[in-house]
Structures are given as C-alpha cells and as structure tokens.
Amino acid sequence: MAVSGAQPPYLSPVVPFSGIIQGGLQVGLQITVNGSVLNSSANRFAVNLQTGFSDNDIAFHFNPRFEDGGFVVCNTRKKGHWGREERWMQMPFQKGRPFELCFLVQPSDFKVMVNGSFFVQYSHRVPFHLVDNISVSGAVQLSYISFQNTQVAPAQSACSRVQSSQPVRFPPKFKGHRPKPPGMWTANQVPFTQTVIHTVQTTPGQMFPNPVIPPPVYHNPCYPMPFFTTIPGGLYPFKSIVISGTVLPGAQRFSIDLRSGNDIAFHLNPRFDENTVVRNTQINNRWGTEERSLPGRMPFIRGQNFLVWIRCEGHCLKVSVDGQHQFDYYHRVNNLTAINNLQVAGDVQLTHVQT
C-alpha cells in the first residue's frame, strides 16, 4: 500500500532499533539514516529493510565491516536463509565520524548514497512492497531516520539533471528584518557533507522511467550561514522539508524562511530573547499579522540539537519540532509551487537539510 505523504522521522532512536515503515516501501521512497559510527572495538553495523520485526525475511541487508581493510556486505534473507553475498571492497564510513546513509527505492533496485555520493545499487531479490520495517544494529549511534516521498512532485525529473558538485548559493540581499548573525563554530563541531534531495515528477503508482541520478553534494566543511537553497518543484500537498541543527549557546534568534521570489511565504522565527516562536508572511516588503501561540513551552533550547519537520497540506503547513506537533500555519501565499526557496539564518549551525 502506498503512503499518501511523508512519515514523521524517528528521532535519536536507541540502537538496536526496529521501527515500522508506514505503508511499506514504494517506488520513490527515500529513507535517510543519520548518525555516527562508534569509535569502539566493535567492527560492524547493519541496516536492514525487512518484513516485520523478525530478521527471518530481510529484503536488503546493508552491512559495513571494519575488518580486512574495510568493506560492505549486501545480502537478502528469505525464511531464515541467507542468499549470495555481494561485497564492495570500499569503506565510505569512518569510526568516530558522522554519516548520512540514504536508500532510494527504485522499480528494479535500491540506490544507496553515503554522505551525498552514490555508493552502490542492489537489485531486488524479493518484492520490495513486502518490506514494512527498518532495523539498525551494531556500532552506531543514530541521530534520526527520516522518510521522504520523492514520487509526488510537480517538478522537472531528477533524471534529467546531471550529477555534479555545486557551490552553495548565498542569498541575495532582501529587505526586511533579519536575525542577528551567528557566532563562530569550531571545526570539530560541524558536519562534513550536505545533501539536498531532489524530487521526481510522477503520478501516484507510476514507475520511474529511468534510474534517478544521485543528487548533488556540497563538500563544504560546514553549512555557510545564512544558508540558501532551492526547493525543487516548490511546495505541494504532502511535500516535506526536514531541517536539523544545533542552536548556538548564546543564541538570541534564528529564522527558517520559505520564499517565493522576494516574498517570504512562511517565516519561522524562534526568539530566545522573547521566549517564543514567531510566524509570519512578508509580501511586497510588508509583514502580516504575527502568530505566536504554542501548545507548550518554547521547543528550542540554547546549545541543544533540534529537528524541524515542515509538511505541506492543501490549506496549511504543519510544523513539528523534535517529533512534537507545534502548530498549523494557514497558507497566505496560495501559489504553492512558487514557494521554491529555503533560507536559514541566525544563531544556529545546520547539520542536515532535506528539501
């Protein structure tokens, strides 16, 4: 059964971990596993896409092994019996270092990306639609597991894009108020990759006509601030945007803006000096009415990590912070596909942006 939208992410799951994939696998579903390899004597970890919570039926077993120079084993298990191993004598992971591992479901195989770069493809040996669970075990610590349905997007096909490394785009100078610039961040506290996930135009249930080319990756030592990137295809119902990072210890304010040209369709502005989160829209350099109500306490904390999940619905944006729904923001710019840029500025350091 196909899911109608993106599944909320699993936040800081404890390893070993096993969690449901809502609706099971479908063509175009991308699963992102973000975490760090433990710097320990343990030499293996594994991510399994499987049927149920048992490990008897594993459609895709992805198993990095830090031994004999390092390699990755892929396999399938049917009714408790392993099939033929496929080994890649490369090791894209490093002990003690963070990683981002992405699985993209294609009609004939899984495409695997590590830290934004294509790593391997693994042909289906069993029907992938039987998979409804993901499990992670071994020498890793997880930050989150997120889900992105790349299948429903009124955008140019990612298949037509050529894979390349691109420089990060810095935003043009816009009028209007801005949060204060962020402070300095030491080199050992920043991520070493950034991935922007592109989408593909299909109708529900339609298969991809061609293999998806892995998305570009920015090999910068950190996300420059302010950060600016495109939202491929703009917004549309069931589109999700995931942003994670760390609030600087002395933070006063930061902002997450979904932009349409020079207008700001959605301005998310946590203010630590006012202990609130302001939401607003700016059209023709004029701000609208602020919204400030929250269901509980301020969801962002100085010096701590956060994960913001913005899901577009036909009438509003649903916004969650660290897995807790905070508010709905009703659209004030109705041309959703024109909302096609994301800007983040202020007193934060980003670790992951998925558009």
C-alpha positions as CSV (number, residue, x, y, z in Angstrom):
1,M,0.0,0.0,0.0
2,A,1.4,3.4,-0.9
3,V,1.7,6.1,1.6
4,S,0.0,9.4,0.9
5,G,2.7,11.5,2.4
6,A,5.9,11.5,4.3
7,Q,6.2,9.6,7.6
8,P,7.5,11.6,10.7
9,P,11.1,10.9,11.4
10,Y,12.4,8.7,14.2
11,L,14.5,11.0,16.5
12,S,17.6,9.8,18.4
13,P,16.4,6.1,18.3
14,V,18.3,3.8,20.6
15,V,20.4,1.0,18.9
16,P,19.5,-1.8,18.4
17,F,16.4,-0.2,16.8
18,S,13.4,-1.6,14.9
19,G,10.7,0.7,13.5
20,I,7.7,0.5,11.2
21,I,7.8,2.0,7.7
22,Q,4.3,3.3,7.4
23,G,2.6,1.9,4.3
24,G,5.7,-0.2,3.4
25,L,8.2,0.5,0.7
26,Q,7.1,2.1,-2.6
27,V,8.9,3.4,-5.6
28,G,10.3,6.8,-4.9
29,L,10.5,6.4,-1.1
30,Q,13.9,7.6,0.2
31,I,15.0,6.7,3.7
32,T,17.8,8.7,5.3
33,V,19.7,7.2,8.3
34,N,21.8,9.9,10.0
35,G,24.2,9.1,12.8
36,S,27.8,8.4,13.8
37,V,30.0,5.3,13.8
38,L,31.1,4.5,17.3
39,N,34.9,4.6,17.9
40,S,34.9,1.2,19.6
41,S,36.3,-2.3,19.3
42,A,33.1,-3.4,17.5
43,N,33.7,-3.7,13.8
44,R,30.3,-3.9,12.2
45,F,26.9,-2.3,11.9
46,A,23.9,-3.2,9.8
47,V,20.8,-1.6,8.4
48,N,18.0,-4.0,7.4
49,L,14.9,-3.3,5.3
50,Q,12.8,-6.3,6.3
51,T,9.3,-7.7,6.7
52,G,8.0,-7.4,10.3
53,F,10.2,-7.3,13.4
54,S,11.7,-10.7,12.8
55,D,15.0,-11.0,10.9
56,N,13.9,-14.0,9.0
57,D,12.9,-12.0,5.9
58,I,15.3,-9.2,5.1
59,A,14.9,-7.8,1.6
60,F,18.1,-5.7,1.9
61,H,20.9,-6.2,4.4
62,F,23.4,-3.4,4.3
63,N,26.4,-4.3,6.5
64,P,29.6,-2.2,6.7
65,R,32.5,-4.2,8.2
66,F,35.7,-2.5,9.6
67,E,37.9,-5.5,9.1
68,D,40.4,-6.7,6.5
69,G,40.8,-3.2,5.2
70,G,37.1,-2.4,5.3
71,F,34.2,-3.5,3.0
72,V,30.4,-3.5,2.8
73,V,28.3,-6.7,2.5
74,C,24.9,-6.7,1.0
75,N,22.5,-9.6,1.0
76,T,18.9,-10.9,1.3
77,R,17.5,-13.3,3.7
78,K,14.5,-15.5,2.9
79,K,12.7,-17.6,5.5
80,G,15.8,-17.5,7.7
81,H,18.3,-18.4,5.0
82,W,20.9,-16.0,3.6
83,G,21.4,-15.7,-0.1
84,R,24.6,-15.0,-2.0
85,E,26.7,-12.1,-0.6
86,E,27.6,-9.1,-2.7
87,R,30.7,-7.4,-1.4
88,W,32.1,-3.9,-2.2
89,M,35.7,-3.6,-1.2
90,Q,35.3,0.1,-0.3
91,M,34.6,1.7,3.1
92,P,32.8,5.0,2.9
93,F,32.4,5.1,6.7
94,Q,34.9,6.1,9.3
95,K,34.9,5.2,13.0
96,G,34.1,8.1,15.2
97,R,32.7,10.2,12.3
98,P,29.2,11.2,11.4
99,F,27.5,9.8,8.3
100,E,24.4,10.1,6.2
101,L,23.1,7.0,4.6
102,C,20.3,7.2,2.0
103,F,18.2,4.3,0.5
104,L,16.1,5.2,-2.6
105,V,13.6,2.6,-3.7
106,Q,13.6,2.1,-7.5
107,P,11.5,-0.4,-9.5
108,S,14.4,-2.8,-10.0
109,D,16.8,-2.0,-7.2
110,F,17.8,0.1,-4.2
111,K,20.1,3.1,-4.9
112,V,22.4,3.7,-1.9
113,M,24.1,7.0,-1.2
114,V,26.6,7.7,1.5
115,N,27.4,11.2,2.6
116,G,25.7,12.5,-0.6
117,S,27.7,10.4,-3.0
118,F,26.4,7.4,-4.9
119,F,27.8,4.2,-3.4
120,V,26.0,1.2,-4.8
121,Q,22.8,-0.2,-6.3
122,Y,21.3,-3.5,-5.1
123,S,18.9,-5.4,-7.3
124,H,15.6,-6.6,-5.7
125,R,15.6,-10.3,-4.9
126,V,12.2,-10.3,-3.3
127,P,9.2,-8.0,-3.9
128,F,10.1,-4.7,-2.1
129,H,6.5,-3.9,-1.3
130,L,6.6,-6.7,1.4
131,V,9.1,-4.5,3.4
132,D,7.4,-2.7,6.3
133,N,10.2,-2.4,8.9
134,I,13.7,-0.9,9.2
135,S,16.2,-2.1,11.8
136,V,19.6,-0.9,12.8
137,S,22.1,-2.7,14.9
138,G,25.8,-2.7,15.7
139,A,28.4,0.0,16.4
140,V,26.5,3.2,15.6
141,Q,24.7,6.0,17.3
142,L,21.7,7.4,15.5
143,S,20.5,11.0,15.2
144,Y,17.4,10.3,13.2
145,I,15.8,8.2,10.5
146,S,13.7,10.3,8.1
147,F,11.4,9.4,5.2
148,Q,10.9,11.4,2.0
149,N,8.4,10.5,-0.7
150,T,10.1,11.8,-3.9
151,Q,7.4,10.4,-6.1
152,V,4.8,13.1,-6.0
153,A,6.3,16.4,-7.1
154,P,5.3,18.8,-9.9
155,A,8.9,19.3,-10.8
156,Q,11.4,18.6,-13.6
157,S,12.6,15.0,-13.4
158,A,15.7,14.5,-11.4
159,C,16.7,12.0,-14.1
160,S,17.4,14.9,-16.4
161,R,19.8,16.5,-14.1
162,V,23.5,15.7,-14.3
163,Q,25.2,14.8,-11.1
164,S,27.8,17.4,-10.1
165,S,29.3,19.1,-7.2
166,Q,27.9,22.6,-7.0
167,P,28.9,25.6,-4.9
168,V,26.5,26.6,-2.2
169,R,24.3,29.6,-3.2
170,F,24.3,32.6,-1.0
171,P,21.1,34.5,-0.8
172,P,20.6,37.9,-2.4
173,K,20.1,40.8,-0.1
174,F,16.5,41.1,0.9
175,K,14.8,44.0,2.6
176,G,13.1,43.5,6.0
177,H,14.3,42.5,9.4
178,R,16.8,39.7,9.9
179,P,18.0,37.8,12.9
180,K,21.5,38.6,14.2
181,P,24.4,36.8,12.6
182,P,25.5,33.6,14.2
183,G,28.7,33.2,16.3
184,M,31.7,31.2,15.4
185,W,31.7,27.4,15.4
186,T,34.7,25.2,15.8
187,A,35.7,22.8,13.1
188,N,35.1,19.7,15.1
189,Q,31.5,20.6,15.7
190,V,30.3,20.9,12.1
191,P,29.2,18.3,9.6
192,F,31.4,17.4,6.6
193,T,28.7,17.0,4.0
194,Q,25.4,18.4,2.9
195,T,22.8,16.7,0.7
196,V,19.9,18.3,-1.0
197,I,17.3,15.7,-2.0
198,H,15.7,16.3,-5.4
199,T,12.3,15.1,-6.4
200,V,10.8,13.4,-9.5
201,Q,7.5,14.1,-11.3
202,T,5.2,11.1,-11.4
203,T,1.7,10.3,-10.6
204,P,0.8,8.1,-7.7
205,G,1.7,4.5,-8.5
206,Q,3.7,5.4,-11.6
207,M,7.1,3.8,-12.0
208,F,10.2,5.9,-12.7
209,P,11.0,5.8,-16.4
210,N,14.8,6.0,-15.8
211,P,17.2,5.5,-12.9
212,V,17.4,8.5,-10.6
213,I,20.8,10.2,-10.7
214,P,22.1,10.8,-7.2
215,P,21.7,14.4,-6.0
216,P,24.5,16.9,-5.9
217,V,26.5,17.2,-2.7
218,Y,28.3,20.3,-1.3
219,H,31.7,19.3,0.1
220,N,32.0,22.3,2.4
221,P,33.3,21.8,5.9
222,C,30.1,23.4,7.2
223,Y,26.8,24.9,6.1
224,P,27.5,28.6,5.5
225,M,25.2,31.0,7.2
226,P,22.9,32.4,6.1
227,F,22.1,29.3,4.1
228,F,20.1,29.4,0.9
229,T,18.9,26.6,-1.4
230,T,16.1,25.7,-3.8
231,I,13.0,23.6,-3.1
232,P,12.8,21.5,-6.3
233,G,9.3,21.9,-7.7
234,G,8.2,24.2,-4.9
235,L,5.6,23.2,-2.3
236,Y,2.7,20.9,-2.9
237,P,0.5,18.7,-0.7
238,F,2.4,16.0,1.2
239,K,5.8,17.7,0.5
240,S,8.1,17.5,3.5
241,I,11.1,19.6,4.4
242,V,13.4,18.4,7.2
243,I,16.0,20.7,8.8
244,S,18.2,19.8,11.7
245,G,20.9,21.6,13.5
246,T,22.2,23.0,16.8
247,V,21.2,26.2,18.5
248,L,24.3,28.2,19.4
249,P,24.8,28.5,23.2
250,G,24.4,32.3,23.2
251,A,21.6,32.4,20.6
252,Q,19.2,35.3,20.5
253,R,17.2,34.5,17.3
254,F,17.2,32.5,14.1
255,S,14.8,32.1,11.2
256,I,13.7,29.5,8.7
257,D,12.1,31.1,5.6
258,L,10.2,29.5,2.8
259,R,10.4,32.1,0.0
260,S,8.6,32.9,-3.2
261,G,10.8,35.4,-5.1
262,N,11.3,38.4,-2.9
263,D,8.4,37.4,-0.7
264,I,8.5,35.2,2.4
265,A,5.6,32.8,2.3
266,F,6.5,31.4,5.7
267,H,8.8,32.9,8.3
268,L,9.6,30.7,11.3
269,N,11.4,32.8,13.9
270,P,12.4,31.4,17.3
271,R,13.3,34.3,19.6
272,F,15.1,33.4,22.8
273,D,15.1,37.0,24.0
274,E,11.3,36.8,23.9
275,N,10.9,33.0,24.7
276,T,8.6,32.4,21.8
277,V,8.4,31.3,18.1
278,V,7.0,34.0,15.8
279,R,5.4,33.0,12.5
280,N,4.5,35.5,9.7
281,T,4.4,36.2,6.0
282,Q,6.0,39.1,4.2
283,I,4.6,40.2,0.8
284,N,5.9,43.2,-1.1
285,N,8.2,44.0,1.9
286,R,5.2,44.3,4.2
287,W,4.8,41.9,7.2
288,G,1.4,40.4,8.0
289,T,-0.1,39.6,11.4
290,E,2.3,37.7,13.7
291,E,1.3,34.3,15.2
292,R,2.9,33.3,18.5
293,S,0.8,30.8,20.3
294,L,2.4,27.4,21.2
295,P,0.9,24.3,22.7
296,G,3.6,24.2,25.5
297,R,7.0,25.6,26.3
298,M,9.5,27.0,23.9
299,P,10.5,23.9,21.8
300,F,14.1,25.2,21.0
301,I,16.8,25.3,23.7
302,R,20.1,27.1,23.5
303,G,23.0,24.8,23.0
304,Q,20.9,21.8,22.0
305,N,20.1,20.0,18.8
306,F,16.8,20.3,17.0
307,L,14.9,18.8,14.1
308,V,12.2,20.8,12.3
309,W,9.7,18.9,10.1
310,I,7.5,21.0,7.8
311,R,4.8,19.2,6.0
312,C,2.7,21.0,3.4
313,E,-1.0,20.3,3.3
314,G,-3.5,21.8,0.8
315,H,-4.6,24.5,3.3
316,C,-1.7,24.9,5.7
317,L,1.8,23.9,6.8
318,K,2.1,21.5,9.7
319,V,5.2,22.1,11.8
320,S,6.8,19.7,14.2
321,V,9.9,20.2,16.4
322,D,11.7,17.1,17.7
323,G,8.8,14.9,16.8
324,Q,6.1,17.1,18.6
325,H,3.5,18.9,16.6
326,Q,3.7,22.6,17.4
327,F,1.2,24.4,15.1
328,D,-0.5,24.7,11.8
329,Y,0.2,27.8,9.6
330,Y,-2.5,28.5,7.1
331,H,-1.3,29.5,3.6
332,R,-1.2,33.2,2.9
333,V,0.6,32.6,-0.4
334,N,-1.7,30.3,-2.4
335,N,0.6,29.6,-5.3
336,L,2.4,26.8,-3.6
337,T,4.7,25.8,-6.4
338,A,6.1,29.3,-6.5
339,I,7.4,28.8,-2.9
340,N,10.6,27.3,-4.1
341,N,13.5,28.6,-2.0
342,L,14.6,27.9,1.6
343,Q,16.7,30.3,3.7
344,V,18.0,29.7,7.2
345,A,19.8,32.5,9.1
346,G,20.7,33.4,12.6
347,D,22.2,31.8,15.6
348,V,22.2,28.1,14.6
349,Q,24.6,25.6,13.0
350,L,22.9,23.3,10.5
351,T,23.7,19.6,10.2
352,H,21.1,18.4,7.7
353,V,18.7,20.0,5.2
354,Q,16.3,17.9,3.1
355,T,14.1,19.7,0.6
